[in-house]
Amino acid sequence: MIKVYRLIMLWLTCGLISCANQPLAPLSPEISIANFRLSNLGILQQDFLVQLRLKNPNPFPLPITRLDYVLSINNQEFNRGDSQQSLILPALGEETLEIKVSSNLWKIIDQWRGWESGFSRQLNYQLSGGLQITNWVPKLPFNYQGTVALNWSK
């Protein structure tokens, strides 16, 4: 009887140890646009700097190696791309990441018509995509929306 008891305890201990070594699946960071700024206004091309605020809900840091995104403004796709800027998002903390986006006049002319009261209106945005972190195979998906003002100052 004692041997059976020890065998069961050994089996339970091994099971608990193997579960303890499993990595925790990270939660996707919360992502919002902190600043949306015009950096270059040309006749055919406009360049913008978009500052993203990333908040980590995990109790451990996230080493981000890549960000793939689709940015929609006023329910129309504005830009899609990626950033391979490395960033370590601290545990339960936040960081900012700046991405450069370009558009052309023809692509956004319909959106400009909808921007009432000139250039001071809040823009509705949707930001979706995936984050690649070190030593984690699947991308962490994200999909957030909000409003931001277009900043015209350099």
C-alpha positions as CSV (number, residue, x, y, z in Angstrom):
1,M,0.0,0.0,0.0
2,I,2.8,2.4,0.8
3,K,4.4,1.7,-2.6
4,V,1.2,2.5,-4.4
5,Y,0.9,5.8,-2.3
6,R,4.5,6.7,-3.2
7,L,3.9,5.9,-6.9
8,I,0.8,8.1,-7.0
9,M,2.7,11.0,-5.2
10,L,5.6,10.7,-7.6
11,W,3.2,10.7,-10.6
12,L,1.4,13.8,-9.2
13,T,4.7,15.6,-8.5
14,C,6.0,14.9,-12.0
15,G,2.7,16.2,-13.5
16,L,2.9,19.4,-11.5
17,I,6.5,20.0,-12.4
18,S,5.8,19.5,-16.1
19,C,2.9,22.0,-15.9
20,A,5.0,24.5,-14.1
21,N,7.5,24.5,-17.0
22,Q,4.9,25.4,-19.6
23,P,5.3,29.0,-20.8
24,L,2.4,31.4,-20.0
25,A,0.6,32.5,-23.1
26,P,1.0,36.3,-23.2
27,L,-1.9,38.6,-23.5
28,S,-1.9,41.1,-26.4
29,P,-0.8,44.6,-25.4
30,E,-3.3,47.4,-25.6
31,I,-2.4,49.7,-28.4
32,S,-3.6,53.2,-29.0
33,I,-2.5,56.2,-31.1
34,A,-0.9,58.8,-28.8
35,N,0.0,61.3,-31.6
36,F,-0.8,61.6,-35.3
37,R,1.4,64.2,-36.9
38,L,2.0,65.4,-40.4
39,S,5.7,65.4,-41.1
40,N,5.8,66.3,-44.9
41,L,3.1,67.8,-47.0
42,G,3.8,67.3,-50.7
43,I,1.6,67.7,-53.8
44,L,1.3,64.0,-54.4
45,Q,2.5,62.4,-51.2
46,Q,1.9,63.2,-47.5
47,D,4.1,61.6,-44.8
48,F,2.8,61.2,-41.2
49,L,4.5,60.1,-38.0
50,V,2.2,58.0,-35.9
51,Q,3.2,57.5,-32.3
52,L,1.7,54.3,-30.8
53,R,1.2,53.8,-27.1
54,L,1.6,50.1,-26.1
55,K,0.5,48.9,-22.6
56,N,1.5,45.5,-21.4
57,P,-1.1,43.7,-19.3
58,N,1.3,40.8,-18.5
59,P,3.3,40.4,-15.3
60,F,6.4,39.8,-17.4
61,P,8.2,41.9,-20.1
62,L,7.4,41.4,-23.8
63,P,10.3,41.7,-26.2
64,I,8.6,42.8,-29.4
65,T,10.5,42.2,-32.6
66,R,7.9,43.1,-35.3
67,L,4.6,44.9,-35.6
68,D,2.3,44.3,-38.6
69,Y,-0.6,46.8,-38.9
70,V,-3.5,48.1,-40.9
71,L,-4.5,51.6,-40.0
72,S,-8.0,52.8,-41.0
73,I,-9.1,56.4,-40.7
74,N,-12.8,57.3,-40.8
75,N,-13.7,53.7,-41.8
76,Q,-11.4,53.6,-44.8
77,E,-8.0,51.9,-45.0
78,F,-5.4,54.6,-44.8
79,N,-2.1,52.6,-44.6
80,R,-0.8,49.1,-44.0
81,G,2.7,48.0,-43.2
82,D,5.2,46.8,-40.6
83,S,7.8,48.0,-38.2
84,Q,10.8,45.8,-37.3
85,Q,11.8,48.2,-34.6
86,S,12.7,46.1,-31.5
87,L,11.2,47.2,-28.2
88,I,11.0,45.6,-24.8
89,L,7.6,46.4,-23.3
90,P,8.1,46.3,-19.5
91,A,5.9,44.1,-17.2
92,L,2.6,45.9,-16.5
93,G,4.2,49.0,-18.1
94,E,3.9,51.0,-21.3
95,E,6.2,52.3,-24.1
96,T,5.7,54.3,-27.2
97,L,6.7,53.3,-30.8
98,E,6.8,55.7,-33.7
99,I,5.9,54.5,-37.2
100,K,6.2,56.4,-40.4
101,V,3.2,56.2,-42.8
102,S,2.8,57.7,-46.2
103,S,-0.3,58.3,-48.3
104,N,-1.0,60.0,-51.5
105,L,-3.5,62.7,-52.3
106,W,-5.7,60.5,-54.5
107,K,-6.0,57.9,-51.8
108,I,-7.2,60.3,-49.1
109,I,-9.1,62.9,-51.1
110,D,-12.5,61.3,-50.1
111,Q,-11.5,61.3,-46.5
112,W,-10.5,64.9,-46.6
113,R,-14.0,65.8,-47.9
114,G,-15.4,64.1,-44.8
115,W,-13.2,66.0,-42.4
116,E,-15.5,68.8,-41.4
117,S,-14.4,72.1,-39.8
118,G,-11.0,72.1,-41.4
119,F,-8.1,70.4,-39.9
120,S,-9.0,70.4,-36.2
121,R,-11.4,67.5,-36.2
122,Q,-10.8,64.4,-34.3
123,L,-10.1,61.4,-36.5
124,N,-11.7,58.1,-35.9
125,Y,-9.2,55.3,-36.3
126,Q,-9.0,51.5,-36.2
127,L,-5.7,49.8,-35.8
128,S,-5.4,46.1,-36.2
129,G,-2.6,43.6,-36.9
130,G,-0.2,41.4,-35.0
131,L,2.9,41.6,-32.8
132,Q,5.8,39.2,-33.0
133,I,7.6,38.6,-29.7
134,T,10.9,36.8,-29.2
135,N,10.6,33.0,-28.5
136,W,6.8,33.0,-29.2
137,V,5.7,31.5,-32.5
138,P,2.2,32.9,-33.1
139,K,1.7,36.6,-33.5
140,L,-0.3,38.3,-30.7
141,P,-3.3,39.8,-32.5
142,F,-4.7,43.2,-31.7
143,N,-7.7,45.3,-32.9
144,Y,-8.3,48.7,-31.3
145,Q,-10.2,51.8,-32.2
146,G,-10.4,55.3,-30.9
147,T,-10.1,59.0,-31.8
148,V,-7.0,61.2,-32.3
149,A,-6.5,64.8,-33.4
150,L,-4.2,65.4,-36.4
151,N,-1.2,67.4,-35.2
152,W,0.0,69.9,-37.8
153,S,3.1,71.1,-35.9
154,K,6.5,69.6,-36.6
